[in-house]
């Protein structure tokens, strides 16, 4: 049989890292199945390959077609971006396999209550009923836009799990936490696949970006907020400079409106030693990665996510520091340098960076193992095989055979020229055509995905109207 899959996911221009993930996976998944892509009502994909190769329908049409038996499987992608609103609305009525990109869905649920249900009292009542007085207290903070670290302790995913026929996760950590809530629910581990990044010459990338060839460079990638451990990172940079290491820091990504980055930089006296780029296109992102000596992908608390941006760093062969928490603990110790999130955090960052900057051969060896790890464990063909195999088990099909020998298209983006690096400590304004995408990066900006700044502003505005 040729399985018919209803695939429900954000795609670009929807501002979600899951848009990129699905557009990269779909050409490989289509080697095994006939796929109909369901997107948010009113959205028109910007990737021409999607409409060229798939039937693309608004999510509102899924329920009627599913009732008629048009599909052999339904796949929903869930994360913390508002781009999942239509998916969640339909998933509550039509069961399917839920791909959970985050275990904690608290920030999506408070946004959904405020902007779709337009009833934050329902959210507060849910938090009280499910988590008691402590949950209600956190809810009161959240509806007043006082985003608290405590929110990560209340996942608000019980309704999603109740609506799911099965769950796909990208880490054992996430699936074990799902099992603690719904031990009866079928669970499938599917590695997150990413295109293998190109190997770009460090010095050539630095010439394009205007970075001195000899300068030691540390960099973080993705949305900039308190949960990304920016202050410990900058304290470590300051300590290295006091030791006489002329290191420079680059923060590649948009800055959360809820995070006073400029004051942190000023308080540490790093105005001349830190560059904030703002949101950058993929080709510029890849040049910044290539130009960096040590990458930092720290985060705590987490929503139980698997970071695609981290896998891109590892795939590019860069020595990378991660926080030793949650799903990131599953990374082998010879692939990343793991940093404890405790009183020794800054000291560990300093020690790792000092050693890697002083020993280029060691840094290169760590980077080479990182790239080999991605080549072995996080390929797009592997992700497609694991996905189709799990769907076959859940829905009772024979394991599908390849319908096509090659993916429908190559999702790896071409390289393009880049502009010069921004001035130290001055965020670069996004061009008007990018404002929606840059602004909407914000469930992440409360520490979750790589998305949704405008979402938080929208939450605050809507809640002000309702309360």
FENBELUR-V515440 format. One record per residue. N is the residue number from 0. RES is the residue in one small letter. D_FIRST is the distance of its C-alpha to the first C-alpha in Angstrom with 1 decimal. Layout:
n=N res=RES d_first=D_FIRST
n=N res=RES d_first=D_FIRST
This chain:
n=0 res=x d_first=0.0
n=1 res=x d_first=3.8
n=2 res=x d_first=6.1
n=3 res=x d_first=9.2
n=4 res=x d_first=12.3
n=5 res=x d_first=15.8
n=6 res=x d_first=18.0
n=7 res=x d_first=21.7
n=8 res=x d_first=24.3
n=9 res=x d_first=27.7
n=10 res=x d_first=27.8
n=11 res=x d_first=31.0
n=12 res=x d_first=33.6
n=13 res=x d_first=33.0
n=14 res=x d_first=35.3
n=15 res=x d_first=33.2
n=16 res=x d_first=32.3
n=17 res=x d_first=28.8
n=18 res=x d_first=28.6
n=19 res=x d_first=29.1
n=20 res=x d_first=26.7
n=21 res=x d_first=23.8
n=22 res=x d_first=24.7
n=23 res=x d_first=24.7
n=24 res=x d_first=21.4
n=25 res=x d_first=19.3
n=26 res=x d_first=19.3
n=27 res=x d_first=18.0
n=28 res=x d_first=15.4
n=29 res=x d_first=14.0
n=30 res=x d_first=13.4
n=31 res=x d_first=10.2
n=32 res=x d_first=9.2
n=33 res=x d_first=10.5
n=34 res=x d_first=13.7
n=35 res=x d_first=16.4
n=36 res=x d_first=19.7
n=37 res=x d_first=22.1
n=38 res=x d_first=25.7
n=39 res=x d_first=29.1
n=40 res=x d_first=30.6
n=41 res=x d_first=32.7
n=42 res=x d_first=31.5
n=43 res=x d_first=30.8
n=44 res=x d_first=29.2
n=45 res=x d_first=31.6
n=46 res=x d_first=29.1
n=47 res=x d_first=28.4
n=48 res=x d_first=25.2
n=49 res=x d_first=23.5
n=50 res=x d_first=24.1
n=51 res=x d_first=23.6
n=52 res=x d_first=20.0
n=53 res=x d_first=18.8
n=54 res=x d_first=19.5
n=55 res=x d_first=22.2
n=56 res=x d_first=23.4
n=57 res=x d_first=26.2
n=58 res=x d_first=25.4
n=59 res=x d_first=27.2
n=60 res=x d_first=24.5
n=61 res=x d_first=21.8
n=62 res=x d_first=23.1
n=63 res=x d_first=23.1
n=64 res=x d_first=19.5
n=65 res=x d_first=18.3
n=66 res=x d_first=20.3
n=67 res=x d_first=18.6
n=68 res=x d_first=15.1
n=69 res=x d_first=14.1
n=70 res=x d_first=12.4
n=71 res=x d_first=10.2
n=72 res=x d_first=12.8
n=73 res=x d_first=16.4
n=74 res=x d_first=18.3
n=75 res=x d_first=22.1
n=76 res=x d_first=24.5
n=77 res=x d_first=28.0
n=78 res=x d_first=31.2
n=79 res=x d_first=34.9
n=80 res=x d_first=35.0
n=81 res=x d_first=35.7
n=82 res=x d_first=32.7
n=83 res=x d_first=30.6
n=84 res=x d_first=32.5
n=85 res=x d_first=30.0
n=86 res=x d_first=27.1
n=87 res=x d_first=29.2
n=88 res=x d_first=30.3
n=89 res=x d_first=26.8
n=90 res=x d_first=25.5
n=91 res=x d_first=28.3
n=92 res=x d_first=26.9
n=93 res=x d_first=23.1
n=94 res=x d_first=22.0
n=95 res=x d_first=19.7
n=96 res=x d_first=19.6
n=97 res=x d_first=22.9
n=98 res=x d_first=23.6
n=99 res=x d_first=27.3
n=100 res=x d_first=29.2
n=101 res=x d_first=32.5
n=102 res=x d_first=33.4
n=103 res=x d_first=36.5
n=104 res=x d_first=35.7
n=105 res=x d_first=39.3
n=106 res=x d_first=40.1
n=107 res=x d_first=37.1
n=108 res=x d_first=38.0
n=109 res=x d_first=41.7
n=110 res=x d_first=40.8
n=111 res=x d_first=38.4
n=112 res=x d_first=41.2
n=113 res=x d_first=43.7
n=114 res=x d_first=41.8
n=115 res=x d_first=39.1
n=116 res=x d_first=40.6
n=117 res=x d_first=44.1
n=118 res=x d_first=45.3
n=119 res=x d_first=46.2
n=120 res=x d_first=48.0
n=121 res=x d_first=44.6
n=122 res=x d_first=43.7
n=123 res=x d_first=47.1
n=124 res=x d_first=46.7
n=125 res=x d_first=43.3
n=126 res=x d_first=44.9
n=127 res=x d_first=47.8
n=128 res=x d_first=45.8
n=129 res=x d_first=43.3
n=130 res=x d_first=45.6
n=131 res=x d_first=49.1
n=132 res=x d_first=52.2
n=133 res=x d_first=51.1
n=134 res=x d_first=47.9
n=135 res=x d_first=49.9
n=136 res=x d_first=52.4
n=137 res=x d_first=49.7
n=138 res=x d_first=48.2
n=139 res=x d_first=51.7
n=140 res=x d_first=51.9
n=141 res=x d_first=48.4
n=142 res=x d_first=49.2
n=143 res=x d_first=52.4
n=144 res=x d_first=50.5
n=145 res=x d_first=52.1
n=146 res=x d_first=48.9
n=147 res=x d_first=49.5
n=148 res=x d_first=48.2
n=149 res=x d_first=48.0
n=150 res=x d_first=45.1
n=151 res=x d_first=42.8
n=152 res=x d_first=43.7
n=153 res=x d_first=42.2
n=154 res=x d_first=38.4
n=155 res=x d_first=37.9
n=156 res=x d_first=34.2
n=157 res=x d_first=34.2
n=158 res=x d_first=32.9
n=159 res=x d_first=30.0
n=160 res=x d_first=29.1
n=161 res=x d_first=29.6
n=162 res=x d_first=27.2
n=163 res=x d_first=24.4
n=164 res=x d_first=21.5
n=165 res=x d_first=21.6
n=166 res=x d_first=23.4
n=167 res=x d_first=22.7
n=168 res=x d_first=26.0
n=169 res=x d_first=27.2
n=170 res=x d_first=30.0
n=171 res=x d_first=30.8
n=172 res=x d_first=33.8
n=173 res=x d_first=31.8
n=174 res=x d_first=29.5
n=175 res=x d_first=32.5
n=176 res=x d_first=34.2
n=177 res=x d_first=31.3
n=178 res=x d_first=31.4
n=179 res=x d_first=35.1
n=180 res=x d_first=34.4
n=181 res=x d_first=31.1
n=182 res=x d_first=30.8
n=183 res=x d_first=28.2
n=184 res=x d_first=25.7
n=185 res=x d_first=22.8
n=186 res=x d_first=23.6
n=187 res=x d_first=21.9
n=188 res=x d_first=24.0
n=189 res=x d_first=22.6
n=190 res=x d_first=25.2
n=191 res=x d_first=26.4
n=192 res=x d_first=25.6
n=193 res=x d_first=28.3
n=194 res=x d_first=29.0
n=195 res=x d_first=31.6
n=196 res=x d_first=34.8
n=197 res=x d_first=37.1
n=198 res=x d_first=40.1
n=199 res=x d_first=43.0
n=200 res=x d_first=46.6
n=201 res=x d_first=48.6
n=202 res=x d_first=51.7
n=203 res=x d_first=50.1
n=204 res=x d_first=48.4
n=205 res=x d_first=51.7
n=206 res=x d_first=53.5
n=207 res=x d_first=51.1
n=208 res=x d_first=51.5
n=209 res=x d_first=55.3
n=210 res=x d_first=55.3
n=211 res=x d_first=58.1
n=212 res=x d_first=56.7
n=213 res=x d_first=58.8
n=214 res=x d_first=58.1
n=215 res=x d_first=56.2
n=216 res=x d_first=53.3
n=217 res=x d_first=51.4
n=218 res=x d_first=48.6
n=219 res=x d_first=46.3
n=220 res=x d_first=43.2
n=221 res=x d_first=41.7
n=222 res=x d_first=43.3
n=223 res=x d_first=46.8
n=224 res=x d_first=47.8
n=225 res=x d_first=49.6
n=226 res=x d_first=46.5
n=227 res=x d_first=45.9
n=228 res=x d_first=49.2
n=229 res=x d_first=50.9
n=230 res=x d_first=54.4
n=231 res=x d_first=54.2
n=232 res=x d_first=52.8
n=233 res=x d_first=55.7
n=234 res=x d_first=58.3
n=235 res=x d_first=57.0
n=236 res=x d_first=57.5
n=237 res=x d_first=61.0
n=238 res=x d_first=61.8
n=239 res=x d_first=60.7
n=240 res=x d_first=62.9
n=241 res=x d_first=65.8
n=242 res=x d_first=65.4
n=243 res=x d_first=65.9
n=244 res=x d_first=62.3
n=245 res=x d_first=62.0
n=246 res=x d_first=58.4
n=247 res=x d_first=56.8
n=248 res=x d_first=54.0
n=249 res=x d_first=51.3
n=250 res=x d_first=49.3
n=251 res=x d_first=46.3
n=252 res=x d_first=44.8
n=253 res=x d_first=45.9
n=254 res=x d_first=48.5
n=255 res=x d_first=48.0
n=256 res=x d_first=50.6
n=257 res=x d_first=51.2
n=258 res=x d_first=52.2
n=259 res=x d_first=55.7
n=260 res=x d_first=54.9
n=261 res=x d_first=58.0
n=262 res=x d_first=60.3
n=263 res=x d_first=58.7
n=264 res=x d_first=59.2
n=265 res=x d_first=62.8
n=266 res=x d_first=63.6
n=267 res=x d_first=62.7
n=268 res=x d_first=64.5
n=269 res=x d_first=61.5
n=270 res=x d_first=61.8
n=271 res=x d_first=62.4
n=272 res=x d_first=59.8
n=273 res=x d_first=56.6
n=274 res=x d_first=54.6
n=275 res=x d_first=52.2
n=276 res=x d_first=49.9
n=277 res=x d_first=48.1
n=278 res=x d_first=44.5
n=279 res=x d_first=43.5
n=280 res=x d_first=40.7
n=281 res=x d_first=38.2
n=282 res=x d_first=40.3
n=283 res=x d_first=43.4
n=284 res=x d_first=41.7
n=285 res=x d_first=40.8
n=286 res=x d_first=44.4
n=287 res=x d_first=45.8
n=288 res=x d_first=43.7
n=289 res=x d_first=44.8
n=290 res=x d_first=48.4
n=291 res=x d_first=48.5
n=292 res=x d_first=50.0
n=293 res=x d_first=48.7
n=294 res=x d_first=45.9
n=295 res=x d_first=46.0
n=296 res=x d_first=43.0
n=297 res=x d_first=44.8
n=298 res=x d_first=43.9
n=299 res=x d_first=45.1
n=300 res=x d_first=44.2
n=301 res=x d_first=40.5
n=302 res=x d_first=37.7
n=303 res=x d_first=35.6
n=304 res=x d_first=33.9
n=305 res=x d_first=32.6
n=306 res=x d_first=34.4
n=307 res=x d_first=32.6
n=308 res=x d_first=36.1
n=309 res=x d_first=37.2
n=310 res=x d_first=34.2
n=311 res=x d_first=35.3
n=312 res=x d_first=38.8
n=313 res=x d_first=37.7
n=314 res=x d_first=35.5
n=315 res=x d_first=38.5
n=316 res=x d_first=40.4
n=317 res=x d_first=43.0
n=318 res=x d_first=44.9
n=319 res=x d_first=44.0
n=320 res=x d_first=45.5
n=321 res=x d_first=43.4
n=322 res=x d_first=44.5
n=323 res=x d_first=44.1
n=324 res=x d_first=42.3
n=325 res=x d_first=39.0
n=326 res=x d_first=35.9
n=327 res=x d_first=38.1
n=328 res=x d_first=39.5
n=329 res=x d_first=36.2
n=330 res=x d_first=37.1
n=331 res=x d_first=38.9
n=332 res=x d_first=42.7
n=333 res=x d_first=42.8
n=334 res=x d_first=40.4
n=335 res=x d_first=42.3
n=336 res=x d_first=45.7
n=337 res=x d_first=45.5
n=338 res=x d_first=48.2
n=339 res=x d_first=49.3
n=340 res=x d_first=49.7
n=341 res=x d_first=53.2
n=342 res=x d_first=56.8
n=343 res=x d_first=56.2
n=344 res=x d_first=53.5
n=345 res=x d_first=55.6
n=346 res=x d_first=57.4
n=347 res=x d_first=54.1
n=348 res=x d_first=53.0
n=349 res=x d_first=56.3
n=350 res=x d_first=56.2
n=351 res=x d_first=52.7
n=352 res=x d_first=53.6
n=353 res=x d_first=57.0
n=354 res=x d_first=55.5
n=355 res=x d_first=52.7
n=356 res=x d_first=55.0
n=357 res=x d_first=57.6
n=358 res=x d_first=55.3
n=359 res=x d_first=53.0
n=360 res=x d_first=51.8
n=361 res=x d_first=50.6
n=362 res=x d_first=48.9
n=363 res=x d_first=47.2
n=364 res=x d_first=46.0
n=365 res=x d_first=44.6
n=366 res=x d_first=42.8
n=367 res=x d_first=41.4
n=368 res=x d_first=40.0
n=369 res=x d_first=38.5
n=370 res=x d_first=36.7
n=371 res=x d_first=35.5
n=372 res=x d_first=34.2
n=373 res=x d_first=32.1
n=374 res=x d_first=30.8
n=375 res=x d_first=29.7
n=376 res=x d_first=28.5
n=377 res=x d_first=27.7
n=378 res=x d_first=25.6
n=379 res=x d_first=23.0
n=380 res=x d_first=20.5
n=381 res=x d_first=21.2
n=382 res=x d_first=20.9
n=383 res=x d_first=17.4
n=384 res=x d_first=16.2
n=385 res=x d_first=18.0
n=386 res=x d_first=16.7
n=387 res=x d_first=12.9
n=388 res=x d_first=13.8
n=389 res=x d_first=15.9
n=390 res=x d_first=13.5
n=391 res=x d_first=11.0
n=392 res=x d_first=14.2
n=393 res=x d_first=15.5
n=394 res=x d_first=12.6
n=395 res=x d_first=11.7
n=396 res=x d_first=8.1
n=397 res=x d_first=7.9
n=398 res=x d_first=9.4
n=399 res=x d_first=7.3
n=400 res=x d_first=8.9
n=401 res=x d_first=11.2
n=402 res=x d_first=10.4
n=403 res=x d_first=14.2
n=404 res=x d_first=17.0
n=405 res=x d_first=19.2
n=406 res=x d_first=19.3
n=407 res=x d_first=19.7
n=408 res=x d_first=23.4
n=409 res=x d_first=26.0
n=410 res=x d_first=27.0
n=411 res=x d_first=30.2
n=412 res=x d_first=33.1
n=413 res=x d_first=35.9
n=414 res=x d_first=39.3
n=415 res=x d_first=42.0
n=416 res=x d_first=45.8
n=417 res=x d_first=47.2
n=418 res=x d_first=50.4
n=419 res=x d_first=53.1
n=420 res=x d_first=53.0
n=421 res=x d_first=54.4
n=422 res=x d_first=57.9
n=423 res=x d_first=58.4
n=424 res=x d_first=57.4
n=425 res=x d_first=56.8
n=426 res=x d_first=53.4
n=427 res=x d_first=52.2
n=428 res=x d_first=51.4
n=429 res=x d_first=47.9
n=430 res=x d_first=48.1
n=431 res=x d_first=47.7
n=432 res=x d_first=44.3
n=433 res=x d_first=43.1
n=434 res=x d_first=44.9
n=435 res=x d_first=42.1
n=436 res=x d_first=39.8
n=437 res=x d_first=42.7
n=438 res=x d_first=44.0
n=439 res=x d_first=40.8
n=440 res=x d_first=40.4
n=441 res=x d_first=41.7
n=442 res=x d_first=39.9
n=443 res=x d_first=40.1
n=444 res=x d_first=43.7
n=445 res=x d_first=44.3
n=446 res=x d_first=42.7
n=447 res=x d_first=39.0
n=448 res=x d_first=36.7
n=449 res=x d_first=37.5
n=450 res=x d_first=38.0
n=451 res=x d_first=40.0
n=452 res=x d_first=43.8
n=453 res=x d_first=44.2
n=454 res=x d_first=42.2
n=455 res=x d_first=45.1
n=456 res=x d_first=47.7
n=457 res=x d_first=45.7
n=458 res=x d_first=45.6
n=459 res=x d_first=49.3
n=460 res=x d_first=50.1
n=461 res=x d_first=48.0
n=462 res=x d_first=49.5
n=463 res=x d_first=52.9
n=464 res=x d_first=52.3
n=465 res=x d_first=51.1
n=466 res=x d_first=53.6
